[in-house]
Amino acid sequence: MNAPPIGTPVPPDPKTQPPRPRGRYLARLSLLALGVVYGDIGTSPLYAMREAFHGPHGIPVTPGNVLGVLSLIFWSLVLIVTVKYHVVIIRADNKGEGGVLALMAMVNGSRVARGLSPRRLMIVLGIFGAALLYADGALTPAISVLSAVEGLEIAAPALQPWVIWITLAILIALFSFQSRGTARVGSVFGPVMLVWFLTIAVLGVKGILRNPGVVAAVLPTHAIQFLAEDPGRGLLVLGAVFLVVTGGEALYADLGHFGHSAIQLAWFTIPLPALMLNYFGQGALLLSNPAAAANPFYLLAPAQLLIPLIPLATAAAIIASQAVISGAFSLTRQAVQLGYIPRMEIEHTSSREIGQIYVPNVKWMLLCLTIALVIGFKTSSNLAGAYGVALSTLMALTTVMFYVMSREVWRWSFVKAASVAGLFLIVDLTFLAANALKIWHGGWVPLAIAIALYVAMDTWKRGREILAKRMLEKTVPLKLLLADLAAEPPIRVPGTAIFMYGSPDGTPPALVLNLTHNKVLHEKIVFLTVMTEDVPHVEPEQRVAVKRSGKGFHTVVARYGFMQDPEISDVLAACKTNGLHIPLEGTTFFLGRETLVASDRPGMAMWRAQLFAFMSRNALRATAFFKIPPNQVFEVGAQVEL
């Protein structure tokens, strides 16, 4: 029985699936997830309640308002983070990988999505969703660390002028730590985050015991009544309430780092109950002391514990930053392999968990953006105006993409898909409307960052398509080449030459140019094309296809998943199992090196062509990306008009 084509969605075979983590390893992986995935959502108590009652749109501290806001917080955590992400969306993994690009690839790789409309919609949503996640990756470190360090203004007001400088120093140290890898970061941050959640839970219990009536906020009637009394006021407050669910998208993007089991185990045992207790504790404090709205988190703690709480909160804020940074790394790897951003250096930091990586270029980009945001906005309250716009948009896009996926891949009925996605979309759009009110108060910043990144990513994708067409125009059909060689045989020299080309059809222009100028051919000629499929991993037995064309010519197509890294030694080993022996030593690799020139030919606007040419010049060299021995590479240049 023949294997199904790569990219066809088939039920997983339990015999071929890797075993799920269990026992002590699952517990350890959950602790790592606690330190990497849940930092963002875990530090929301630092500022969420404060923004609801003391922010630019803060409301009076009354029993009805406190219970209404707490009820909104409770049901937001239940509906969005728990039900939407941990129960439903987490199941929409592309063979273990999560995030908007993995979701996009799952639809684009399915047989039933070959029509233009679903594919184009998913591509647009996927690219823009990825751009929004990068914008969040800059905002989260800025607001999390700055809000924690601002606790110094309460404990030691004299240090207020130093808050920004201390924040910048912490952020620079955090980003410098990234090169050590997700596993090492998680091993350090996991235990710290465990202490953080236990601490905020104890503080919450202390507050609840002072005013037990606050637990009545679990009834949804309080949220409904709060919104019904004044919808305009309720919409403003929802912008602050949304801060409690930021981090949901990061856990989905980090799915490939730790897997379903570890992420779910960590959430239901530690963060969820701890967050609920702390928010209710802050609400109880406000009922007893309305003046505490200035900073209910820190004022919930006893005075003698305030000083040690500040460094612990700062450590938790650092972890909050880690969640989105590691998510950005995972996102970048997917985007590179799927062809939405140029090739760049990607370092593996764990021999056991393949998803744990470090991307230097992304680190520097996020660091520069984060520093600019801290200096530009100066306070966490100002940043709160910008925070949430990108994530609320991303959450709505994810829901739309989930609907398309459930219809096209899971084959859900319209009623079932619309019911599930529709419920989530109503909540998402409500929060999006609330956050849209922040656009003129700084919310335009993450949108501007996301739009700029979207343009760059879409330009790269479109430019690659146009470049492929331009190169195809210069391609000589292999049959015609073989006929010419038979009529006028060139000198054949010993050895093997591998010509790497982006398409398995036709003859690589590098061969034609080499033959034209040097008048010789190697005895064995291999046309190698490396293709990325819309699945995370391609099994070894499906990796390489070899076609023999006679006269010493061979065409090799190597297929990889978007979470796999192509290596030339791996390809050659797979060729050997297919009957084509190519020794690495003594083989010459011919690579085309195109000089791109912007022109007025149809395809792209002049400025986009220039942008694509700039990105192409700064992409990681194919030699390094495919791990080809540099002393065995021969580059053949050509000029191409876009």
C-alpha positions in Angstrom: 0.0 0.0 0.0 1.4 3.4 -1.0 2.0 6.1 1.6 -0.3 9.1 1.3 1.2 12.3 -0.2 3.1 14.5 2.2 0.8 17.1 3.7 -2.3 14.9 3.6 -4.0 15.0 7.0 -4.3 11.4 8.3 -5.1 10.1 11.7 -2.0 9.6 13.8 -0.7 6.1 14.1 -0.1 5.2 17.8 2.7 2.9 16.7 4.6 5.7 15.0 3.9 8.5 17.4 6.5 9.4 20.0 5.5 8.4 23.5 3.9 11.2 25.6 6.0 12.3 28.5 5.1 10.6 31.8 6.1 10.5 35.4 9.1 12.5 36.5 9.9 13.7 33.0 6.4 15.1 32.6 6.7 16.8 36.0 10.1 18.3 35.0 8.8 19.4 31.6 5.7 21.0 33.3 8.1 22.9 35.6 10.0 24.1 32.6 6.7 25.2 31.0 5.8 27.0 34.1 8.9 29.1 33.7 8.8 29.7 30.0 5.1 29.6 29.0 3.2 31.2 32.0 5.3 34.2 32.8 3.2 36.6 30.8 -0.2 35.7 32.2 1.4 35.1 35.6 2.4 38.7 36.0 -0.9 40.3 35.0 -1.9 40.8 38.7 0.8 43.4 38.9 -1.3 45.9 36.8 -4.7 44.5 35.7 -6.8 45.5 38.7 -4.9 48.7 39.1 -5.7 49.7 35.5 -9.4 48.9 36.0 -9.8 51.2 39.0 -6.8 53.6 38.9 -5.8 53.8 35.2 -6.7 56.5 32.7 -10.3 55.1 32.5 -10.5 53.9 36.1 -13.9 53.5 37.7 -15.0 54.3 41.3 -14.3 51.6 43.9 -17.8 50.4 44.9 -18.9 46.9 45.9 -20.9 46.6 42.7 -18.0 47.7 40.5 -15.5 45.4 42.3 -17.7 42.3 42.1 -18.5 43.2 38.4 -14.8 43.5 37.5 -13.9 40.4 39.4 -16.6 38.4 37.7 -15.4 39.6 34.3 -11.8 38.5 35.2 -13.0 35.1 36.4 -15.0 34.3 33.3 -12.4 35.7 31.0 -9.8 33.3 32.4 -12.3 30.5 32.2 -13.7 31.1 28.7 -10.6 32.4 26.9 -7.5 30.9 28.5 -9.0 27.7 29.9 -11.7 26.7 27.4 -10.6 28.3 24.2 -6.8 27.7 24.4 -6.3 24.8 26.9 -9.3 22.7 25.8 -10.0 23.6 22.2 -7.3 25.5 20.4 -4.5 23.4 21.8 -5.9 20.4 19.9 -5.4 22.3 16.6 -1.7 21.4 16.4 0.1 20.6 13.3 1.7 17.3 14.3 2.8 18.7 17.7 3.5 22.3 16.6 1.3 25.3 17.5 0.9 28.9 16.6 -0.7 30.8 13.7 1.8 29.7 11.1 1.5 26.0 12.0 -2.3 26.4 11.9 -2.0 28.1 8.5 0.3 25.4 7.2 -2.2 22.7 8.3 -4.9 24.1 6.2 -2.7 24.9 3.2 -1.3 21.4 3.2 -4.6 19.6 3.3 -6.2 18.0 0.2 -9.5 19.7 0.8 -8.1 23.2 0.9 -6.7 23.3 -2.7 -9.2 26.0 -3.6 -7.8 29.6 -3.8 -10.1 31.2 -1.2 -9.3 29.3 2.0 -5.5 29.2 1.2 -5.2 32.9 0.5 -7.3 33.8 3.5 -5.1 31.6 5.8 -1.9 33.0 4.3 -2.9 36.6 4.9 -4.2 35.9 8.4 -1.2 33.8 9.2 1.4 36.4 8.2 -0.4 39.2 9.9 -0.9 37.1 13.0 2.8 36.3 13.1 3.6 40.0 12.8 1.3 40.8 15.7 3.0 38.2 17.8 6.4 39.9 17.2 4.9 43.2 18.3 3.7 41.6 21.5 7.2 40.2 21.9 8.4 43.7 22.3 5.6 45.1 24.4 5.4 42.3 27.0 8.9 42.7 28.4 8.5 46.4 28.5 5.3 46.5 30.5 6.0 43.5 32.7 9.4 44.5 33.9 8.5 48.2 34.2 5.4 47.5 36.3 7.4 45.3 38.7 10.2 47.8 39.1 7.7 50.5 39.8 7.1 48.8 43.1 10.2 50.7 44.3 8.1 53.9 44.1 6.1 52.6 47.0 8.9 51.0 49.0 11.5 53.7 48.4 10.1 56.8 46.7 13.6 58.3 46.4 14.4 55.7 43.8 11.7 56.8 41.4 14.1 58.6 39.0 16.0 55.3 38.7 13.0 53.1 37.7 13.6 53.4 33.9 17.3 52.8 34.2 16.9 49.8 36.4 14.3 48.4 34.0 16.6 48.9 31.0 19.4 47.1 32.8 17.2 44.1 33.7 15.9 43.9 30.1 19.4 44.0 28.6 20.5 41.2 31.0 17.4 39.1 30.1 18.0 39.3 26.4 21.7 38.5 26.9 20.6 35.3 28.8 18.8 34.0 25.7 21.8 32.4 24.1 21.9 29.9 27.0 18.8 28.3 25.6 15.2 27.7 26.5 16.0 24.6 28.6 18.5 26.4 30.8 16.3 29.4 31.1 13.3 27.3 32.0 15.4 25.3 34.6 16.2 28.6 36.3 12.9 30.3 35.9 10.6 27.3 36.6 11.3 27.1 40.3 11.2 30.9 40.6 7.8 31.0 38.9 6.6 28.2 41.2 7.5 30.4 44.2 5.8 33.4 42.6 2.5 31.6 42.0 2.5 30.2 45.6 3.3 33.6 46.9 0.5 35.4 45.1 -1.9 32.6 46.0 -1.1 33.0 49.7 -1.5 36.8 49.4 -4.9 36.2 47.8 -6.1 33.8 50.5 -5.1 36.4 53.1 -7.2 39.1 51.4 -10.2 36.8 50.8 -10.2 35.8 54.5 -10.6 39.5 55.4 -13.7 39.8 53.2 -15.0 36.3 52.2 -18.1 37.8 50.5 -15.9 38.6 47.5 -16.2 35.0 46.2 -19.7 35.8 45.1 -18.1 37.3 42.0 -17.9 33.8 40.5 -21.5 34.2 39.6 -21.8 35.6 36.0 -24.7 37.7 37.0 -22.3 40.3 38.5 -20.5 40.6 35.2 -23.8 40.9 33.3 -25.2 43.4 35.6 -22.0 45.5 35.5 -22.0 45.6 31.7 -25.8 46.3 31.5 -25.7 49.2 33.9 -23.4 51.3 31.7 -22.2 49.6 28.4 -19.8 52.5 27.6 -18.1 52.3 31.0 -18.1 48.5 30.7 -16.3 48.6 27.3 -13.6 50.9 28.8 -13.1 48.5 31.7 -12.9 45.5 29.4 -9.6 47.0 28.0 -8.1 46.5 31.5 -9.8 43.2 32.1 -8.2 41.9 28.9 -4.8 42.3 30.5 -5.5 39.2 32.6 -5.6 36.9 29.6 -2.5 38.1 27.7 -0.3 35.1 27.3 -2.9 32.7 25.9 -1.5 33.0 22.4 2.1 32.6 23.7 1.2 29.2 25.2 -0.2 28.1 21.8 2.9 29.2 20.0 5.1 27.5 22.6 3.3 24.2 22.1 6.2 22.7 20.2 8.6 23.4 23.1 6.8 21.3 25.7 3.7 19.5 24.2 0.1 19.3 25.3 0.5 17.3 28.5 3.1 19.5 30.2 1.4 22.7 29.3 -2.0 21.6 30.5 -0.8 19.9 33.7 1.1 23.1 34.6 -1.9 25.4 34.0 -4.6 23.5 35.9 -2.4 22.7 38.9 -0.6 26.0 39.6 -1.2 29.2 37.5 -5.0 29.0 37.2 -5.9 28.6 41.0 -3.1 31.0 42.0 -4.3 33.7 39.7 -7.9 33.3 40.7 -7.0 33.6 44.4 -4.9 36.7 43.9 -7.4 38.6 41.9 -10.1 37.8 44.4 -7.7 38.8 47.2 -7.1 42.2 45.5 -10.9 42.6 45.1 -11.4 41.9 48.8 -8.7 44.5 49.7 -10.5 47.1 47.6 -13.8 46.4 49.3 -12.1 47.1 52.7 -9.8 49.9 51.5 -10.8 51.8 48.3 -7.6 53.9 48.5 -5.6 50.7 47.7 -6.6 51.0 44.1 -3.4 53.0 43.5 -1.5 49.6 43.6 -3.7 46.8 44.9 -1.1 44.1 44.2 1.7 45.5 46.4 -0.6 46.9 49.0 -2.1 43.4 49.4 1.1 42.3 51.0 2.1 43.1 54.6 4.4 46.0 55.0 7.3 43.8 56.2 7.1 41.6 53.1 7.0 44.5 50.6 10.7 44.7 50.1 11.3 41.0 49.4 8.1 40.9 47.2 9.6 43.5 44.8 12.6 41.4 43.6 10.3 38.4 43.4 7.8 40.3 41.2 10.7 41.5 39.1 11.9 38.0 38.6 8.4 37.0 37.6 8.3 39.9 35.2 11.5 38.7 33.6 9.8 35.3 33.1 6.8 37.1 31.5 9.2 38.4 28.9 10.6 34.9 28.4 7.3 33.5 27.4 6.9 35.7 24.3 10.6 35.7 23.5 10.7 31.9 23.2 7.4 32.0 21.3 9.0 34.5 18.8 12.0 32.1 18.4 9.7 29.2 17.6 7.6 31.4 15.2 10.8 32.5 13.4 11.9 29.0 12.7 8.5 28.2 11.2 8.5 31.4 9.1 12.0 30.8 7.7 11.2 27.2 6.6 7.9 28.2 5.1 9.5 31.0 3.1 8.0 34.1 4.8 11.2 35.6 6.1 14.8 35.3 4.9 17.1 32.5 6.0 18.8 33.4 9.4 21.0 31.7 12.0 19.0 29.3 14.3 20.8 27.7 17.1 19.6 24.5 18.9 19.9 24.6 22.6 18.7 21.2 23.7 19.6 17.7 22.5 16.3 16.2 23.8 13.7 18.8 22.9 14.1 19.8 19.3 11.8 22.8 19.6 14.1 24.6 22.0 16.1 27.1 19.9 17.7 30.5 20.0 17.6 33.1 17.1 20.2 35.9 17.5 18.7 38.3 14.9 15.2 38.1 16.6 16.7 38.7 20.0 18.4 41.9 18.8 15.3 43.1 17.0 13.1 42.6 20.1 15.6 44.1 22.4 15.9 47.3 20.4 12.1 47.6 20.2 11.6 46.9 23.9 14.2 49.6 24.9 12.5 52.1 22.6 9.1 51.4 24.1 10.4 51.8 27.7 12.1 55.1 26.9 9.2 56.4 24.9 6.3 55.5 27.2 8.1 55.9 30.5 5.5 54.3 32.8 3.6 51.0 32.8 0.3 52.9 32.8 1.2 54.6 29.6 2.2 51.2 28.1 -1.1 49.7 29.2 -2.7 52.0 26.6 -0.7 50.2 23.9 -0.8 46.8 25.4 -3.6 44.5 24.4 -4.3 45.9 20.9 -2.0 43.5 19.2 -3.0 40.5 21.2 -6.7 41.0 21.0 -6.4 41.3 17.2 -4.3 38.2 17.2 -6.8 36.2 19.3 -9.6 37.2 16.9 -7.5 36.1 13.9 -6.7 32.8 15.6 -10.4 32.1 16.1 -11.2 32.8 12.4 -8.3 30.5 11.4 -9.5 27.8 13.7 -12.9 28.0 12.1 -11.4 27.5 8.6 -9.2 24.7 9.9 -12.1 22.9 11.6 -14.1 23.0 8.4 -11.3 22.2 5.9 -9.2 19.7 7.9 -11.3 18.3 10.7 -14.4 18.3 8.4 -16.7 19.7 11.1 -20.2 20.6 10.0 -21.0 24.3 9.5 -23.2 24.3 12.6 -20.6 22.7 14.8 -17.7 24.9 13.6 -19.8 28.1 13.6 -21.1 27.4 17.1 -17.7 26.8 18.7 -15.8 29.5 16.8 -18.7 31.9 17.0 -18.8 31.8 20.8 -15.1 32.5 20.9 -15.3 35.2 18.3 -18.0 37.1 20.1 -15.8 37.3 23.2 -12.7 38.1 21.0 -14.5 40.9 19.1 -15.8 42.4 22.3 -12.3 42.6 23.7 -11.0 43.9 20.4 -13.5 46.7 20.4 -12.5 47.6 24.0 -8.8 47.6 23.1 -9.5 49.7 19.9 -10.3 52.6 22.3 -6.6 52.5 23.2 -5.4 53.1 19.7 -5.1 56.9 20.2 -3.4 56.4 23.6 -0.5 54.3 22.2 -2.3 51.4 20.7 -1.2 52.5 17.3 2.4 51.6 18.2 2.1 47.7 18.1 -0.2 48.0 15.1 2.4 50.1 13.3 5.1 47.5 14.2 2.9 44.6 13.0 2.0 46.3 9.7 5.6 47.0 9.0 6.6 43.4 9.7 3.6 42.2 7.6 4.7 44.2 4.6 8.3 42.8 5.0 7.1 39.2 5.3 4.6 39.5 2.4 7.2 41.2 0.3 9.7 38.4 0.9 7.1 35.7 0.0 5.9 37.6 -3.1 9.5 38.4 -4.1 10.5 34.7 -3.9 7.6 33.8 -6.2 8.6 36.4 -8.8 12.2 35.4 -8.6 11.3 31.8 -9.2 9.3 32.9 -12.3 12.3 35.0 -13.6 14.7 32.1 -13.1 12.2 29.8 -14.9 12.5 32.0 -17.9 16.2 31.3 -18.0 15.8 27.5 -17.5 16.6 25.2 -20.3 14.5 22.0 -20.4 16.6 19.0 -19.5 15.7 17.0 -22.6 16.9 19.8 -24.8 20.2 20.0 -22.8 20.7 16.3 -23.1 20.1 16.5 -26.8 22.7 19.3 -27.2 25.2 17.3 -25.1 24.7 14.2 -27.3 25.3 16.4 -30.5 28.4 18.1 -29.1 29.7 16.1 -26.1 31.7 18.3 -23.7 34.8 17.3 -21.8 33.7 15.2 -18.7 35.9 15.3 -15.7 36.0 12.9 -12.7 33.9 13.6 -9.7 30.4 14.7 -8.7 28.8 18.1 -9.1 25.7 19.1 -7.2 23.7 22.0 -8.6 21.2 23.3 -6.0 18.1 24.8 -7.5 14.7 26.0 -6.2 12.6 23.9 -8.7 12.9 20.3 -9.7 11.8 21.2 -13.2 14.3 22.2 -15.8 18.0 22.7 -15.7 19.6 25.0 -13.1 21.0 28.2 -14.8 24.2 27.7 -12.8 24.9 24.6 -14.9 24.3 26.3 -18.2 26.5 29.2 -17.2 29.3 26.9 -16.0 29.1 24.8 -19.2 29.1 28.0 -21.3 32.2 29.5 -19.7 34.2 26.4 -18.6 33.2 23.9 -21.4 33.4 20.9 -19.0 31.0 18.7 -17.0 31.6 16.3 -14.1 31.0 12.6 -14.7 28.1 12.6 -12.2 25.6 15.6 -12.2 23.0 16.0 -9.5 20.2 18.6 -9.5 19.2 19.0 -5.9 16.0 20.8 -4.8 15.2 21.2 -1.1 11.4 21.7 -0.5 9.6 22.6 2.7 6.3 20.8 3.2 3.2 22.1 5.2 3.9 19.7 8.0 6.3 20.0 10.9 8.2 16.8 10.1 8.8 14.6 7.1 9.6 11.0 7.9 13.0 9.7 6.8 11.5 7.2 4.3 9.8 10.1 2.5 12.8 12.4 2.7 14.4 12.0 -0.7 13.2 11.1 -4.2 15.8 10.2 -6.9 15.2 10.3 -10.6 17.8 9.1 -13.1 17.8 10.9 -16.5 20.7 9.2 -18.2 24.1 10.6 -19.3 25.2 10.7 -15.6 22.4 13.2 -14.7 20.2 12.7 -11.6 17.4 14.8 -10.1 17.1 14.7 -6.3 14.2 16.2 -4.4 14.6 16.5 -0.6 11.6 17.2 1.5 11.6 18.6 5.0 9.0 19.8 7.5 8.9 23.4 8.6 10.3 22.4 12.0 13.2 20.5 10.5 16.6 21.9 9.5 18.0 20.7 6.1 21.5 19.4 6.2 23.4 18.3 3.1 25.0 15.3 4.9 21.5 14.1 5.8 20.4 14.4 2.2 23.4 12.5 0.8 22.8 9.7 3.3 19.2 9.5 2.2 20.4 9.4 -1.4 22.6 6.4 -0.6 19.6 4.4 0.7 17.9 5.2 -2.7 20.8 3.8 -4.7 22.6 7.0 -5.4 26.0 7.1 -3.7 27.4 10.6 -3.4 30.5 10.9 -1.2 30.7 14.3 0.5 34.4 14.5 0.0 35.4 15.4 -3.5 31.9 16.7 -4.4 31.6 20.2 -5.7 28.5 22.2 -4.9 27.4 24.8 -7.5 25.1 27.5 -6.1 23.5 30.3 -8.0 24.1 33.8 -6.6 21.6 36.2 -8.1 22.2 40.0 -8.1 18.7 41.4 -7.9 17.9 44.6 -9.7 14.6 46.5 -9.2 12.9 47.2 -12.5 9.6 48.4 -13.9 8.6 44.9 -15.0 5.2 43.8 -13.8 5.1 42.0 -10.5 6.1 44.3 -7.6 6.2 48.0 -6.9 9.7 49.5 -7.2 10.0 50.1 -3.5 9.0 46.6 -2.7 11.5 45.2 -5.2 14.2 47.3 -3.6 13.1 46.0 -0.1 13.2 42.4 -1.4 16.7 42.9 -2.9 17.9 44.3 0.4 16.5 41.4 2.4 18.0 38.9 0.0 21.5 40.5 0.3 21.3 40.2 4.1 19.9 36.6 4.3 22.0 33.8 5.7 24.2 32.3 3.0 22.9 29.0 1.6 26.3 27.4 2.5 25.7 28.0 6.2 22.0 27.3 6.1 22.4 23.9 4.5 25.7 23.2 6.3 27.7 22.7 3.1 31.5 22.6 3.5 32.5 26.1 2.3 35.7 25.0 0.6 33.6 22.8 -1.7 31.3 25.5 -3.0 31.4 27.2 -6.4 29.1 30.2 -6.8 27.8 31.2 -10.2 26.5 34.8 -10.4 23.7 36.1 -12.5 21.7 39.3 -12.7 18.0 39.1 -12.4 15.5 41.9 -12.9 12.5 41.8 -10.6 
